[in-house]
Amino acid sequence: MDADANSKRGRFMGKLFGRDRKLSSNAPGNEDLNTFLRGPSDTLSTAHAAPQMLAKLDTSNAKRYPNALDVDAQTPAQLAPQSNMAMRPRARSPRVRDKKGLVVRFVDTFPDVIGNGGDECNVPTIEIGKRKRAQSAPPPIHVTKAAQLQERERERAHSDAQQDDFVPAPIRRQPTSFSVSDASPPAPSPSPSPSPSPELVPPPPHNAHRDIHDISVADIPAVPAGTPKASRFLDQSVVSTDEKRKSFIEINQAKQRQAEGMAFAQAVRRSASASSEHEWEETRQKLLGPMPGTPTDARASAASSVAAESPPEGQPRRPPVDQSPASVYSHNSTSSPAFSQRWPSMRERPKLNESPTKKSMPVPDTLIDDALSIFTARTRHLFELFRLHAETVKPILSCLPDDLARAALWWFLKGRMALEQSIREQPQTPQQKAQIEASRQQAYADLAKAYWLFEEVLPETMGSMSSPVDPEVQDVGQAIMSQLRKLSSSMKRNGFLPPEDAVLPQSIDKSIWVEYPTVSQDITMLLWGSRGGALAQQRSVTGMPLLTALPLGDTAEMFCFGRYFVDVFLMEQGAEGQPLHFPCFISITRFTKQSTLDFCLASQNGSVQFRIQNNKTVGPTWEDVKWRAEKGALEIKLPRGFVLVVKCRPHDFKVLWGMQDFSAKALATLQPRKDEEVVFRSALRSFQYFDANAQSTAFPREPIRDCNVGLFERISKESSPTGQRVHHRGFRLAVVTGPTTKMLSAVNHNYLPQVPVQFGFLRGEQSEPALLLRFEDGNSNGRMVMAFNDEPERLRFHSLLIGTAVEQDEKVFSEVPITSYSIAQNAHFEPIKGFSQFPWSRVRIINEDGEDEIPETVLAEKLKIVVDFKCGTISDRVNVAPGELKIRLSVKDKTSLSIWRQPQQDLTIALSESQVSKQTPDDMRKALQFVNREPSVRRFTFTSQRNLHEFEEALTGFKVLFDGSAAIFAISRRRMVVPIYKKWEATGSRLQVVQSENIIQVLVFFENFHHGESMSFPLKPTDVFESVTRNKLVGVKIDDAKFPLPRMPGDGNESPDDGAFVCLDLPEIPGEHDDITILFESEEERDDLIRCLPAPVKGSRMSKSFGK
């Protein structure tokens, strides 16, 4: 009945399409068998050209194999003949199939024994079922890949036998994806067109433990495409070796299938997505139900029990480890108990419905695990391609763990860099968009290589080795997995995960091992940074750690600032045309205990492990590097005439040069420049920088710990007849972030004498002493707060900056209180505004400690006057040449002393910002600017004459022997022609006798004397002194004294104040030889003067005592 119906339907379909379909000559038994095996239909309804953009294929509705169309879903309009087709499609089979949707296959496993006796068994079947369910389910059985591939071969052969006998040119092809929509992984196809695959149907309940989730790709041994292999239980192959004829229509249909299959094969079928995994998990739970007694996976059982060495009945044995390299990867990667202990961070291979990281590194954030699970699921189909390409170079099991870990680092870095680059680029044209998409697909593949090497290959390799796991390799694995989690989470959050359409394997680079030239051990030592030969250095030079040569990011010991892919060429002088090429990564790193940058060159095979740093004893330094901007390369000079050239892209070269240049300049600020001396260095407890410009990025605004600070004194050197002189010209303050801070920042400010130093004393959060400094340097101004380690350190820095520090070779020669201090334009002008408001406290004279000798006061580089007041200090450096230091005593105020100074650039004024008014800094700035341009007068008022004398002696080096006021100071002058004397008499003069060693001088200061304002002359033991009396006045007469006449203000080219001040170290040459009479109102003052004269006085009762 069915046969008649089929023949009628066939004739009807033949008439419908205008041609008779040649009926199959298969026997009825074969047709029933085909129906039972549910062979898929080979009907093609279209012959369209291949899609232009394969990445846009809608594979969500596509079949596993494009030529296995669902003819039941076609409409009659679709089955109608098309005018543009070369042939009409084959009529659908009129056979109505029973049990539609089910699949029957031969299995390659032991039968499941549920009882003994068969039909003669006394135990009812229902009891056997209850007993079966009461027992714990056996561990899931791993179906070997050979059995599945053999089963695929039988199905493919049976399907081909039903369709046609056309066999195109054999092409070996490896499956490129693994989808949960298939019952088993796709088998290799002997033709370019993919073979049909039966649909996935739920397995029977009693075989639920043989779930597809328990079968991983690596559990299935590889079988060369087109090579049949006998099953362990089915010794006869069902593949027919008889060739059959094909009709013209069948031949053309086969060609159409081949062309269409080649087009669709370029787009790899999608892998298990998160949604499909969830659906499959629900289906599996419905079929299997809860199984509380089910043990863990067989791999975990093998890792926890030695019984896994001999599996129980019903469980297939693991393939031996000594298989051929082509198939050795296919055995189960179950590790022995010892291996599980050696590799604690490695996990068992995940099931398809699980996250790949749930068992190795449990992370609280499930979103991160979910993102990595999606990424690996969408790239897992590339793992077999990676294995094939790796095996073409060398067997996987022969690779060392270090090589695998280094390769995993290599591909992760390359993939992450390519992914970031593709995201940053903005395409402008369709061609650019296509290029970026291809680059992104390659980045996904490179990241998948890193995951595959660590999670798939490394456990296999370590499982075949007896040595324990290297902790360094384990650290690399943990770092890669951590970075992959973060990266996949970021990709998911920003929508950059691989698409559900699988990554196209045709256009990506699937290689694992980068090709490098073979070099000798001697050259390898050079490429490792050794300066000697191989025999001398191979014991001392060791390779860099993996995470140091190829850093993934920052670690506790090292900062990583970036990396770039470069081409390294090793050449020898005289043989530049034959360089050795090494693709490498160059990483910019810095250890947390050093301040300088390092450039690390590393290759994938470890032959290049080269570091450029600052230590000559370790290897090449920056002095050996030449930057070739025109070539975009770095040339590194090596020993024995070798040169290493690092070729970079133009943009990468600029970045590398900019980072090194900035680092070198920032660190150079902590070194003294020309005409600078280091006076202070320290590591601050914390440093905070406040720039008035909110847009400034010179330094972070938040507090930074462990910053390095340097204070440098700027000096000016000049040559003079007396030798080289050194003058103070301010300070330079430099602060650079410490080695423990990743981002390098530096600030550099000058504190010149023309600007007052504004400071403040603070306390930090932990009561640490801090100092606030205001800076005004050019266009920048603001404040900075420096927290020091202790109080002495803060005081030391502060005293150096404001010029009040007393060094070890210095001494305070005088420290006396004062009542006022001022700076005026000259002796007769009012003081400059601002000084009168300060509450003055004391004045100190600091000079070099000459031990037993009297220190120099002229040409003294360390002589300075320090004036202290309540809200600041003034440091006046008295580094003067001979004849430049002049003083004047007030006639009326006995405690006042004035000092005349030429324009100077070494006066420092420091103010406490919180204790002065806002106008005070401006007033001090004007005063400093005036002192810098014009001569000025410093006026001191002391509390007593004694304090004044002590200060004067420490400043000038002359001790005051007498200080008083003369009622009359008379000078007798003989006329030129006639013997007539003319006297110059001055009343109310200030008289002072000073002595330095054997030199005694008389200083006279006049007020309202029209012949001059001051004069000084020396006294010698040969001078004649005579006691005189006039009216009620008593005094001393100096016969034929040698003295210069007083000078009038403005004489010659001198300043108006030059005649009002006297110089002690370089007195004027005497030009007069006349008598000088000094009269006092009291005999006590006269007697005090007589006591300090160098010779006895005639007519004085003090002469005898003087002689004694």
Residue pairs with C-beta under 8 A, 6 or more apart in sequence:
2 95
3 28
5 94
6 93
6 94
6 95
7 23
8 94
9 91
9 94
10 21
10 23
10 91
10 94
11 20
13 21
13 91
13 92
13 94
14 20
14 21
14 91
16 91
17 81
17 88
17 89
17 91
18 81
18 88
19 88
21 90
21 91
22 247
22 249
24 31
24 162
26 34
26 162
31 95
34 158
34 162
35 95
35 97
35 98
36 104
37 104
37 155
37 158
38 97
38 102
38 103
38 104
38 198
39 158
39 159
39 162
40 68
40 159
40 196
40 198
41 68
41 69
41 71
41 92
41 93
42 67
42 68
42 90
42 159
42 162
42 163
42 164
42 196
42 253
42 257
43 69
43 71
43 89
43 90
43 92
44 67
44 69
44 89
44 90
44 253
44 256
44 257
44 260
45 69
45 71
45 74
45 78
45 79
45 89
46 82
46 85
47 85
47 86
47 256
47 259
47 260
48 260
49 263
50 259
50 260
50 262
50 263
50 264
50 266
51 57
51 263
51 267
54 263
54 266
54 267
54 504
55 267
55 437
55 441
55 499
55 501
55 504
57 264
57 267
57 501
59 267
59 269
59 270
59 500
59 501
59 502
60 270
60 500
62 264
62 269
63 69
63 70
64 179
64 181
64 182
64 186
64 194
64 196
64 197
64 269
65 194
65 195
65 196
65 197
65 261
66 194
66 260
66 261
66 264
67 193
67 194
67 196
67 257
67 260
67 261
68 196
68 197
71 92
79 89
79 92
81 88
86 252
87 249
87 252
87 253
89 253
90 249
90 250
90 253
101 199
101 201
102 201
103 183
103 198
103 199
103 201
105 151
105 155
105 183
105 198
106 151
106 154
106 231
106 234
107 147
107 151
107 233
108 143
108 144
108 146
108 147
108 148
108 150
108 151
108 231
108 232
108 233
108 234
109 141
109 143
109 147
109 210
109 314
109 316
110 313
110 314
112 206
112 207
112 314
114 128
114 129
114 132
114 206
115 121
115 123
115 125
115 128
117 123
121 128
132 206
135 293
136 293
136 294
136 295
137 208
137 209
137 291
137 293
137 294
138 209
138 312
138 314
138 315
139 209
139 295
139 296
139 297
139 298
139 301
139 315
140 209
140 210
140 211
140 214
140 297
140 298
141 209
141 210
141 214
141 298
141 314
141 315
141 316
142 214
142 215
142 219
142 298
142 315
142 316
142 332
143 184
143 210
143 215
143 219
143 220
143 316
144 219
144 220
144 221
144 316
144 319
144 330
145 185
145 219
145 220
145 221
145 222
145 223
145 330
146 220
146 221
146 223
146 229
146 330
147 231
147 232
148 184
148 185
148 187
148 215
148 220
149 187
149 188
149 220
149 223
149 229
150 223
150 228
150 229
150 230
150 231
151 184
152 184
152 186
152 187
152 195
153 187
153 228
153 229
153 237
153 239
154 237
154 238
154 239
155 195
155 196
155 197
155 198
156 187
156 189
156 195
156 196
157 237
157 238
157 239
157 240
158 238
158 239
159 195
159 196
161 240
161 244
163 250
163 254
164 244
164 246
164 250
164 251
164 253
164 254
165 243
165 244
165 245
165 246
166 246
166 250
166 251
166 254
167 190
167 191
168 191
168 192
168 193
168 254
168 258
169 191
170 190
170 191
170 225
170 226
171 189
171 190
171 191
171 192
171 225
172 188
172 190
172 224
172 225
172 226
173 188
173 189
173 190
173 192
173 225
173 265
174 188
174 225
174 384
174 385
174 388
175 185
175 186
175 187
175 188
175 381
175 384
176 268
176 269
176 381
176 382
176 384
176 385
176 502
176 505
177 186
177 268
177 269
177 270
177 271
177 380
177 381
177 502
178 185
178 186
178 217
178 271
178 272
178 352
178 380
178 381
179 269
179 270
179 271
179 272
179 276
180 200
180 212
180 272
180 276
180 277
180 280
180 352
180 353
181 199
181 200
181 276
182 197
182 200
183 198
183 200
183 201
183 212
184 212
184 215
185 215
185 217
185 220
186 194
186 195
186 197
187 195
188 223
188 224
188 225
188 226
189 195
189 225
190 225
190 226
191 258
191 261
192 258
192 261
192 262
192 265
193 257
193 258
193 260
193 261
193 262
193 265
194 261
194 264
194 265
200 212
202 283
202 287
203 210
203 211
203 287
205 287
208 287
208 288
209 288
209 294
211 284
211 288
212 352
213 280
213 284
213 351
213 352
213 353
213 354
214 297
214 298
214 351
216 349
216 350
216 351
216 352
217 380
217 383
217 384
218 329
218 330
218 332
218 333
218 349
218 383
218 456
218 460
219 330
219 331
219 332
219 333
219 349
220 330
221 319
221 323
221 327
221 330
221 331
222 326
222 327
222 329
222 330
222 384
223 229
223 327
224 326
228 237
228 239
230 237
246 254
266 504
266 506
267 501
267 502
267 504
268 381
268 502
268 503
268 504
268 505
269 381
269 502
270 378
270 500
270 501
270 502
271 377
271 378
271 379
271 380
271 381
271 502
272 280
272 352
272 353
272 377
272 380
273 374
273 377
273 378
273 500
274 370
274 373
274 374
274 377
277 352
277 353
277 373
277 377
280 352
280 353
281 353
284 353
295 301
297 348
297 351
298 308
298 311
298 315
298 332
298 334
299 332
299 333
299 334
299 335
299 348
299 349
300 348
301 307
301 308
302 308
302 309
302 334
302 335
302 336
302 337
303 334
303 335
303 336
303 337
303 339
303 340
303 348
304 337
304 340
305 337
306 337
308 334
309 336
311 317
311 318
318 331
318 332
318 334
319 327
319 328
319 330
319 331
319 332
320 331
321 328
321 331
321 397
321 464
322 328
323 330
323 331
325 391
325 395
325 396
325 397
326 391
328 395
328 396
328 397
329 387
329 391
329 396
329 397
329 460
333 349
333 456
333 459
333 460
333 463
334 348
334 463
335 343
335 346
335 459
335 462
335 463
336 463
338 466
339 459
339 462
339 463
340 346
342 462
342 468
342 469
343 459
343 462
343 469
343 474
344 474
345 360
345 361
345 474
345 477
345 478
346 360
346 455
346 458
346 459
346 462
346 477
347 357
347 358
347 359
347 360
347 361
347 455
348 359
349 455
349 456
349 459
350 356
350 357
350 358
350 359
352 377
354 373
355 369
355 370
355 372
355 373
356 372
356 373
356 376
356 451
356 455
357 363
357 369
357 372
357 373
357 481
357 485
358 369
360 455
360 481
361 478
361 481
361 482
361 485
363 369
363 485
365 489
367 489
367 492
368 485
368 486
368 488
368 489
369 485
370 492
371 485
371 488
371 489
371 491
371 492
371 493
371 497
372 484
372 485
372 488
372 489
374 488
374 492
374 497
375 444
375 447
375 448
375 484
375 488
375 491
375 497
375 498
376 448
376 451
378 444
378 497
378 498
378 499
378 500
378 502
378 503
379 444
379 445
379 447
379 448
379 451
379 498
379 503
380 448
381 502
381 503
381 505
382 445
382 448
382 452
382 503
382 505
382 508
382 510
383 448
383 452
383 456
385 505
385 510
386 448
386 449
386 452
386 510
386 512
387 396
387 452
387 457
388 510
389 510
389 511
389 512
390 396
390 457
390 512
390 513
393 512
393 513
394 513
396 457
396 460
396 461
397 460
397 461
397 464
399 457
399 461
401 458
401 461
401 462
401 465
401 469
401 470
401 473
402 470
402 472
402 473
402 546
402 606
403 605
403 606
404 453
404 454
404 457
404 458
404 461
404 473
405 453
405 454
405 458
405 472
405 473
405 476
405 477
405 546
406 546
406 549
406 550
406 604
406 605
406 606
407 449
407 453
407 512
407 513
407 604
408 449
408 450
408 453
408 454
408 458
408 476
408 477
408 480
409 450
409 476
409 480
409 546
409 547
409 550
409 552
410 514
410 550
410 585
410 604
411 446
411 447
411 449
411 450
411 453
411 512
412 446
412 447
412 450
412 480
412 483
412 484
412 552
413 550
413 552
413 563
413 585
414 446
414 565
415 442
415 443
415 444
415 445
415 446
415 447
415 448
415 449
415 450
416 443
416 447
416 483
416 487
417 563
417 565
418 439
418 440
418 442
418 443
418 446
419 440
419 443
419 444
419 447
419 487
419 491
419 496
421 439
422 436
422 437
422 439
422 440
422 443
423 440
423 494
423 496
425 432
425 436
427 433
427 435
427 436
438 507
440 496
441 503
441 504
441 507
441 508
442 508
442 509
444 498
444 503
445 503
445 505
445 508
445 509
445 510
446 509
447 484
447 487
448 503
449 512
450 480
450 484
451 480
451 484
453 512
454 476
454 477
454 480
454 481
455 481
458 473
458 477
462 469
472 545
472 546
472 547
473 546
475 547
476 546
476 547
479 547
479 552
480 552
483 552
483 553
488 497
490 496
491 497
513 604
513 605
514 583
514 603
514 604
514 605
516 582
516 583
516 603
516 604
516 605
516 607
517 580
517 581
517 582
519 527
519 570
519 580
519 607
520 534
521 534
521 538
522 533
522 534
523 570
523 580
524 534
524 607
525 532
525 533
525 534
525 537
525 538
525 541
526 570
526 638
526 639
526 640
526 642
527 570
527 582
527 607
527 608
527 609
527 610
527 644
528 541
528 543
528 608
528 609
528 610
529 541
529 609
529 610
529 611
529 618
529 619
529 620
530 537
530 541
530 619
531 537
531 619
531 639
532 639
543 549
543 606
543 609
544 600
544 602
544 609
544 611
547 555
548 558
548 589
548 600
549 587
549 600
549 602
549 606
549 609
550 563
550 585
550 587
550 602
551 558
551 560
551 563
551 587
551 589
551 600
552 560
553 560
554 560
554 742
556 592
557 591
557 592
557 593
558 589
558 590
558 591
558 592
559 589
559 590
559 591
559 592
559 742
560 587
560 588
560 589
561 588
561 589
561 590
561 597
561 659
561 742
562 587
562 588
562 655
562 659
563 585
563 586
563 587
563 588
564 585
564 586
564 648
564 649
564 652
564 655
564 656
565 583
565 584
565 585
566 583
566 584
566 585
566 586
566 601
566 646
566 647
566 648
566 652
567 581
567 582
567 583
567 584
567 646
567 647
568 581
568 582
568 583
568 584
568 601
568 603
568 608
568 644
568 645
568 646
568 647
569 579
569 580
569 581
569 582
569 644
569 645
569 647
570 579
570 580
570 582
570 642
570 643
570 644
570 645
571 578
571 579
571 580
571 642
571 643
571 645
572 641
572 642
572 643
573 641
573 642
573 643
574 641
579 645
582 603
582 607
582 608
583 603
583 604
584 601
584 602
584 603
584 608
584 646
585 601
585 602
586 599
586 600
586 601
586 646
586 648
586 656
587 599
587 600
587 602
588 597
588 598
588 599
588 656
588 659
589 597
589 598
589 600
590 596
590 597
590 598
590 739
591 598
591 739
592 739
592 740
593 739
594 614
594 739
595 667
595 708
595 736
595 738
595 739
596 613
596 614
596 663
596 667
597 659
597 660
597 663
598 611
598 612
598 613
599 611
599 612
599 656
599 660
600 609
600 610
600 611
600 612
601 608
601 609
601 610
601 611
601 612
601 646
602 608
602 609
602 610
603 609
610 619
610 620
610 636
610 644
611 618
611 619
611 620
612 619
612 620
612 621
612 622
612 624
612 625
612 636
613 619
613 620
613 621
613 622
614 621
614 622
615 621
620 636
620 637
620 638
622 660
622 664
624 636
624 637
624 638
625 634
625 635
625 636
626 634
626 635
626 636
626 637
627 634
627 657
628 634
628 635
629 653
629 657
631 647
632 647
632 648
632 649
632 650
632 653
633 645
633 646
633 647
633 648
633 653
634 645
634 646
634 648
634 656
635 643
635 644
635 645
635 646
636 643
636 644
636 645
636 646
637 643
638 644
648 656
662 744
663 744
665 746
666 736
666 744
666 745
666 746
667 736
667 746
669 710
669 734
669 736
669 746
669 748
670 681
670 708
670 710
670 734
670 736
672 678
672 712
673 712
673 732
675 714
675 715
675 716
675 717
676 712
676 713
676 714
676 715
676 732
677 712
677 713
677 715
678 710
678 711
678 712
679 711
679 712
679 713
679 731
679 800
680 709
680 710
680 711
680 796
680 797
680 800
681 708
681 709
681 710
681 711
682 708
682 709
682 788
682 789
682 793
682 797
683 706
683 707
683 708
683 709
683 738
683 789
684 705
684 706
684 707
684 708
684 709
684 735
684 786
684 787
684 788
684 789
685 705
685 706
685 764
685 768
685 787
685 788
685 789
686 703
686 704
686 705
686 707
686 764
686 768
686 786
686 787
687 703
687 704
687 705
687 707
687 709
687 735
687 784
687 785
687 786
687 787
688 701
688 702
688 703
688 704
688 784
688 785
689 698
689 699
689 700
689 701
689 735
689 747
689 782
689 784
690 701
690 782
690 783
690 784
690 785
691 698
691 699
691 701
691 780
691 781
691 782
692 780
692 781
692 782
693 780
693 782
696 780
698 745
698 746
698 747
698 780
699 735
699 745
699 746
699 747
700 743
700 745
703 787
704 737
704 738
704 741
704 745
705 738
705 740
705 741
706 738
706 739
706 740
706 741
707 735
707 736
707 737
707 738
707 741
708 735
708 736
708 737
708 738
709 733
709 734
709 735
709 786
709 797
710 733
710 734
710 735
711 731
711 732
711 733
711 797
711 800
711 801
712 731
712 732
712 733
712 734
713 728
713 730
713 731
714 728
714 729
714 730
714 731
714 732
714 750
715 726
715 727
715 728
715 729
716 726
716 727
716 728
716 729
717 724
717 725
717 726
717 727
718 724
718 725
718 727
719 725
720 881
722 859
722 881
722 882
723 859
725 859
725 861
725 879
725 881
726 861
726 879
727 877
727 879
727 905
727 906
728 753
728 803
728 877
728 879
728 906
729 752
729 753
729 905
729 906
730 750
730 751
730 752
730 753
731 750
731 751
731 800
731 801
732 748
732 749
732 750
732 751
733 748
733 749
733 750
733 751
733 773
733 775
733 801
734 746
734 747
734 748
735 746
735 747
735 748
735 784
735 786
736 744
736 745
736 746
737 743
737 744
737 745
737 746
747 784
749 775
749 777
749 780
750 777
751 757
751 775
751 801
753 905
753 906
753 907
753 908
753 928
753 932
754 905
754 925
754 928
754 929
754 932
755 776
755 925
755 928
756 909
756 910
756 911
756 921
756 924
756 925
756 928
757 773
757 801
757 802
757 908
757 909
757 910
757 911
758 773
758 774
758 910
758 911
758 912
758 913
758 921
759 771
759 772
759 773
759 774
759 798
759 801
759 802
759 910
759 911
759 912
759 913
760 771
760 772
760 912
760 913
760 914
761 769
761 770
761 771
761 772
761 794
761 912
762 770
762 771
762 772
762 785
763 769
763 770
764 770
764 787
768 787
768 788
768 789
769 787
769 788
769 790
769 791
769 793
769 794
770 785
770 786
770 787
770 788
770 794
771 785
771 786
771 788
771 794
771 797
771 798
772 783
772 784
772 785
772 913
773 783
773 784
773 785
773 786
773 801
774 781
774 782
774 783
774 913
775 781
775 782
775 783
775 784
786 797
788 794
788 797
796 805
799 805
799 806
801 910
802 873
802 875
802 908
802 910
803 864
803 866
803 873
803 875
803 877
803 908
803 910
804 866
804 868
804 873
804 875
806 812
806 846
807 862
809 848
809 849
809 862
810 846
810 847
810 848
810 849
810 862
811 846
811 847
811 848
811 849
811 855
812 844
812 845
812 846
813 845
813 846
813 847
813 855
813 954
814 843
814 844
814 845
814 950
814 951
814 953
814 954
814 955
815 842
815 843
815 844
815 845
816 842
816 843
816 942
816 943
816 947
816 948
816 950
816 951
817 841
817 842
817 843
817 942
817 943
817 947
818 840
818 841
818 842
818 843
818 867
818 940
818 941
818 942
818 943
818 947
819 840
819 895
819 941
819 942
819 943
820 836
820 840
820 939
820 940
820 941
821 835
821 838
821 840
821 843
821 867
821 869
821 874
821 938
821 939
821 940
821 941
822 831
822 832
822 835
822 836
822 938
822 939
823 831
823 832
823 835
823 927
823 930
823 931
823 936
823 937
823 938
823 939
824 830
824 831
824 832
824 936
824 937
824 939
825 832
825 930
825 934
825 936
825 937
826 935
826 937
826 1055
826 1056
826 1057
827 888
827 898
827 900
827 937
827 1057
827 1060
827 1061
831 939
832 923
832 926
832 927
832 930
833 923
833 926
834 919
834 920
834 923
834 924
834 927
835 927
837 920
838 869
838 870
838 871
838 872
839 869
839 870
839 871
840 867
840 868
840 869
841 868
841 869
841 870
842 867
842 868
843 865
843 866
843 867
843 868
843 940
843 951
844 865
844 866
844 868
845 863
845 864
845 865
845 866
845 951
845 954
845 955
846 862
846 863
846 864
846 866
847 855
847 857
847 860
847 862
847 863
847 864
847 954
848 855
848 856
848 860
848 861
848 862
848 863
849 855
850 856
854 957
854 996
854 997
855 863
855 957
856 863
856 957
857 863
857 878
857 885
857 955
857 956
857 957
857 1065
858 880
858 881
858 882
858 884
858 885
858 1065
859 879
859 880
859 881
859 882
860 878
860 879
861 879
863 877
863 878
863 879
863 955
864 875
864 876
864 877
864 878
865 874
865 875
865 876
865 878
865 938
865 955
866 873
866 874
866 875
866 876
867 873
867 874
867 875
867 876
870 915
871 911
871 912
871 915
871 916
872 909
872 910
872 911
872 912
872 915
872 916
873 908
873 909
873 910
874 907
874 908
874 909
874 910
875 907
875 908
875 909
875 910
876 901
876 907
876 938
877 904
877 906
877 907
878 885
878 955
879 906
880 901
880 902
882 1065
882 1066
883 1063
883 1065
883 1066
884 901
884 902
884 1063
885 899
885 955
885 956
885 1063
885 1064
885 1065
886 899
886 900
886 1058
886 1061
886 1062
886 1063
887 897
887 898
887 899
887 900
887 952
887 955
887 956
887 1061
887 1062
887 1064
888 897
888 898
888 900
888 1005
888 1014
888 1060
888 1061
888 1062
889 896
889 897
889 898
889 963
889 990
889 992
889 1003
889 1005
890 896
890 897
890 898
890 990
890 1005
891 965
891 988
891 989
891 990
891 1005
891 1006
891 1007
892 1007
893 941
894 945
894 963
895 941
895 942
895 943
895 944
895 945
895 947
895 948
896 939
896 940
896 941
896 942
896 948
897 939
897 940
897 942
897 948
897 951
897 952
898 937
898 938
898 939
898 940
898 1061
899 937
899 938
899 939
899 940
899 955
900 935
900 936
900 937
900 1057
900 1058
900 1060
900 1061
901 931
901 935
901 936
901 937
901 938
902 935
903 931
903 932
903 933
903 934
903 935
903 936
904 931
904 932
905 932
907 928
907 931
907 932
909 924
909 927
909 928
911 920
911 921
911 924
913 921
930 936
935 1055
935 1057
937 1057
940 948
940 951
942 948
942 951
945 963
949 959
949 960
949 963
952 958
952 960
952 994
953 959
953 960
956 994
956 996
956 1064
956 1065
957 996
957 1064
957 1065
958 994
958 995
958 996
958 999
958 1001
958 1064
959 994
959 995
959 996
960 992
960 993
960 994
961 993
961 994
961 995
961 1000
961 1092
962 991
962 992
962 993
962 1088
962 1089
962 1091
962 1092
963 991
963 992
963 993
964 991
964 992
964 1080
964 1085
964 1088
964 1089
965 988
965 989
965 990
965 991
965 1085
966 988
966 989
966 990
966 991
966 1004
966 1035
966 1078
966 1079
966 1080
967 987
967 988
967 1033
967 1079
967 1080
967 1081
968 985
968 986
968 987
968 1030
968 1033
968 1035
968 1077
968 1078
968 1079
969 985
969 986
969 987
969 989
969 991
969 1004
969 1006
969 1076
969 1077
969 1078
969 1079
970 983
970 984
970 985
970 986
970 1076
970 1077
970 1078
970 1079
971 983
971 984
971 985
971 1043
971 1045
971 1072
971 1074
971 1076
972 981
972 982
972 983
972 1074
972 1075
972 1076
972 1077
973 981
973 982
973 983
973 984
973 1072
973 1074
974 980
974 981
974 982
974 1074
975 981
975 982
981 1074
984 1011
986 1006
986 1009
986 1011
988 1007
989 1004
989 1005
989 1006
989 1007
989 1009
990 1004
990 1005
990 1007
991 1002
991 1003
991 1004
991 1078
991 1089
992 1002
992 1003
992 1004
992 1005
993 1000
993 1001
993 1002
993 1003
993 1019
993 1089
993 1092
993 1093
994 1000
994 1001
994 1003
994 1064
995 1001
995 1092
996 1064
999 1018
1000 1018
1000 1019
1000 1020
1000 1092
1000 1094
1001 1016
1001 1017
1001 1018
1001 1019
1001 1064
1001 1067
1002 1016
1002 1017
1002 1018
1002 1019
1003 1014
1003 1016
1003 1062
1003 1064
1004 1014
1004 1015
1004 1016
1004 1046
1005 1013
1005 1014
1005 1060
1005 1062
1006 1012
1006 1013
1006 1014
1006 1015
1006 1046
1007 1013
1009 1046
1011 1045
1011 1046
1011 1048
1012 1045
1012 1046
1012 1047
1012 1048
1012 1059
1013 1046
1013 1047
1013 1049
1013 1059
1013 1060
1014 1046
1014 1047
1014 1059
1014 1060
1014 1061
1014 1062
1015 1043
1015 1044
1015 1045
1015 1046
1015 1047
1015 1062
1016 1044
1016 1062
1016 1063
1016 1064
1016 1067
1016 1068
1017 1041
1017 1042
1017 1043
1017 1044
1017 1067
1017 1070
1018 1042
1018 1067
1018 1070
1019 1038
1019 1093
1019 1094
1020 1094
1020 1095
1021 1094
1021 1095
1022 1095
1023 1038
1023 1039
1023 1041
1023 1094
1023 1095
1024 1038
1024 1039
1024 1040
1024 1095
1024 1098
1025 1036
1025 1037
1025 1038
1025 1039
1025 1090
1025 1093
1025 1095
1025 1096
1025 1097
1025 1098
1026 1036
1026 1037
1026 1038
1026 1039
1026 1097
1026 1098
1026 1099
1027 1034
1027 1035
1027 1036
1027 1037
1027 1086
1027 1090
1027 1097
1027 1098
1027 1099
1027 1100
1028 1034
1028 1035
1028 1036
1028 1037
1028 1077
1028 1079
1028 1099
1029 1035
1030 1079
1032 1081
1033 1079
1033 1080
1033 1081
1034 1079
1034 1080
1034 1082
1034 1083
1034 1086
1035 1077
1035 1078
1035 1079
1035 1080
1035 1086
1036 1077
1036 1078
1036 1086
1036 1089
1036 1090
1036 1093
1036 1097
1036 1100
1037 1075
1037 1076
1037 1077
1037 1078
1038 1075
1038 1076
1038 1077
1038 1078
1039 1075
1040 1073
1040 1074
1040 1075
1041 1072
1041 1073
1041 1074
1041 1075
1041 1076
1042 1070
1042 1072
1042 1073
1043 1070
1043 1072
1043 1074
1043 1076
1044 1068
1044 1069
1044 1070
1044 1071
1044 1072
1045 1071
1045 1072
1046 1059
1047 1054
1047 1058
1047 1059
1048 1059
1049 1056
1049 1057
1049 1058
1049 1059
1049 1060
1050 1056
1050 1059
1051 1058
1051 1059
1078 1089
1080 1086
1080 1089
1087 1102
1090 1097
1090 1100
1090 1102
1090 1106
1091 1102
1091 1106
1093 1106
1096 1102
1096 1103
1096 1106
1096 1107
1097 1103
1097 1106
